[in-house]
Amino acid sequence: MTPYISMISAILLLSTSCLAADGGSVDVIGLYGQGFGFWSTVNQITQGNQTPSNVLGLLDSSFDHPQEGIASLQIRVQSPINGDFREFFNQAYFGLGGDALAGGVAVNRILPQIQAYDVYTGHLDFGLTEQPKPHESGFEYRLGSTLGAGNETLVSGSVVDLLDQYSPDNSALFYTGLDLYLGYESHYSEQLSSHYRLSLSPTLFTTDHTDSGAQYAINSDQFNFRWRQENEWTVLLDSAYEPSLAFGLVTILGQQPTPVTFLPRTWDAIHNIEAFPTVGQLIGLGSKISIYGSNFPLGLTLNGGYYGGYFGAGATLHVFMVQVMAGTYGVEQSGGYREEESRIAFLSIGGRIEL
Amino acid sequence: LSFKRIIPFLVLAAILCGCEDSSKNNQDEQQVRLTKMLDERRYDDVIHLIESDPSASAAFPDLLAMGYLGKSGFEPLAFAENILAAQTADPALDHLIAGCDLSALDGASVQPQVRCVLRRLWAHLPDPDDVNFAKARDLFRAAYPTAASTPVQYNVLIGVVESVSVLSRLGRIALQYDAINVSQTLPSQSDVDRIFSQLKLAADEALRVLTRASYGGSKISGLLTGLKKVPLIQNTGITVEWLQATEIPLVIQFINDPNNGVESDVVKAALLQFLDQVIAGLQAPVAV
């Protein structure tokens, strides 16, 4: 692991040494997905003041339907860079963020078994990026890294165990990861363009949950590799009027082939995602329609399709520098195809402040 | 330009070449599938799948028993929910055990009298001789014959199944005998024979519950009734016993009495005396 840690340290040093004094921007994004109903249910159960009938009432909708909630807040500062690396990268970024995930599942109506978790982490992100100028063909790439720390709580057992006072299993959680990204944007004409994106996010997690046997336990020194490649073809309808209308087709390959990446890295660890699960789970196909204009303060994009075997749809609204995004997507919890869906509906609000 | 276009295909090829066989162990997959069927209340499918495959029958006797239990209509948590819900009036039950609060109960805090808990149970307990329930009970006994080597959660579930059997038999006998008393007739010999055989079964099941309770503790009562503060079984520190108010200790005592080992007129007289005693216990005024 020494080369891995060294690489992260090098990215940190590079990104700090290259920051320019002015001309940057700050992005703030908050996201909330579904609810934390299941976790509050489990919390109530583990406090020992529930009866079987209360447990049933709380769990009834959770049998074989994994429940998950997600919340996150990200603040990212981006700035043009100075120094020798300007030839390769045009921006450096620093980010601070926090993620919360909670969820679980109940199985077996006759002798219910409950597996549940919550994870809270804070993280520091930093790196260097290169982006082409708007409406020009060219490569874009990012060399970034992340350091995170937090806590994981697990509940695992039969309803019989939970009827008495029950102590959830807690552990500190640390992770380090890389954010590698390569993209190429092609403008074949004023109407037709394509965008290829490849991102790789290897992450090493560390907890004290060694061999706990709980379904959602992150093990000590657990390595997860998230990858994703995306091809998007966009046709801009020829029109003399604003706003413009564009149609796009998107093909995605990866463990979470949704058009919006909204799951934090801890999700990968909680579900111990495989690098190469069942092929069907890796494929996402969708379309999008966008209404926007260069002199128009509003922009709206709608998308929909089958992502990893589950229908999903979303909308993104831009109002000046503010972006509101909402969507519902199914995410596979197992290594199989359409075996354990976790459906997450989310709302995200973000904005950019130019410095 | 050509290089850019090749990149996605190169990556895709690399991914496809790297695909691993993620198939799990067959038995694990089968267990997941069967458990999912239990969640979906597809109890007939669970039973059919296991019974049609000898290896599955050997591997999942617990799931087969659960399949039969579900098919009989008994789901422990749903049953407990019914016990705590508001009860409807029932002339026969209300004659046998009068004066109980029939409104919905908060299982975490209230402490109704044991006989009122019995009244609620007897309104909902399944027939212990229902073919599916009896099959489930037999399968559990065969799969986990020794309480000491059985996981606690299974001891609790089996304890609940045995408790349902003994309490249901006792309730049916009490209701039948109370009806006979109300009609001011004497039970026929066939009634007596049947009651006696049911009591023998109940006594056996009551002792099985105590064995399971030695390892499952008060959780059996809690899971059965949904009440945290009204155990039907108590651990004295030395022994595990049914509460006297359940009338079950009387049943065990009556059946274990050597004088009652054979069916005769003497036994019949003793049985009627015993039943009078049970009914009197149940009909004792409920303290407010």
Interface residues (C-beta under 8 A of the other chain):
Chain A: N49 Q50 T51 P52 S53 N54 V55 L56 G57 L59 F63 D64 V107 N108 R109 I110 L111 P112 S158 V159 V160 D161 L163 D164 Y184 S186 Y196 L198 Q229 N231 L253 E274 A275 F276 P277 T278 V279 L282 G335 G336
Chain B: L1 K4 I7 P8 V11 L12 I15 L16 G18 C19 E20 S22 K24 T35 K36 L38 D39 E40 R41 M66 L69 G70 E75 P76 L77 A78 A80 E81 I83 L84 A85 G107 A108 V152 Q153 Y154 V156 L157 G216 K219 G222 L223 G226 L227 K228
